[in-house]
Amino acid sequence: MINGLKNLIFGNDEEESVSAGSHNDAALHHAAAGLLVEAAMMDGTFDTTERTKISDLLVKHFKLAEDVVGEIISAAEEANAELVELYNITKVVRDHFDESERIRMIEMLWEVIYSDGTLDDFETNMMRRVGGLLYVSDRENGDAKKRAAQLANGES
């Protein structure tokens, strides 16, 4: 599993197959988890609250089993310790998701960022970069941020 994520991130020719439009593709699950873990770790910490939030989002969005999600998150965390190449990860997400799904991915990232109760400048900078790489407008990114902040504050 970790090799699948490493191949995806570092561009190995033996990477798992990616077919546009398929949400059951392991490469997409790894890419989404990689982005979510990167967002969680951007402030220098990766706590239980963030891990739980990522797990919940992956289970809900991709309808994956919790044990599979746990393995994917662990693989993403291990790969993150080496080096994360946002371009390769976001390309997989961009190739699989339509515009509304890419906006939802941005919102999921913001949810993870807000899950620890703090917003760090590094996290904000990452979200600007990821938004551009996913072809999500600044306005849509800002709207997703507001929705995630409201959710974090218990508002609907």
Number of C-alpha atoms within 10 A of each C-alpha: 14 17 14 19 27 22 18 26 26 15 13 12 8 10 16 16 11 16 14 15 13 13 17 12 16 17 25 29 21 27 23 26 26 30 24 30 26 25 26 28 20 18 16 12 10 16 12 11 14 23 19 14 20 25 23 15 22 24 17 12 14 15 13 16 12 14 11 14 22 17 14 25 24 18 21 27 20 16 22 19 10 8 11 17 14 17 13 17 26 24 16 22 25 21 16 20 20 14 13 11 13 21 21 17 24 26 22 25 28 27 27 26 30 24 24 17 12 9 13 12 10 13 22 17 12 15 21 15 14 21 21 14 17 23 15 20 13 13 9 16 23 18 15 21 22 15 18 24 19 14 14 18 12 8 9 8
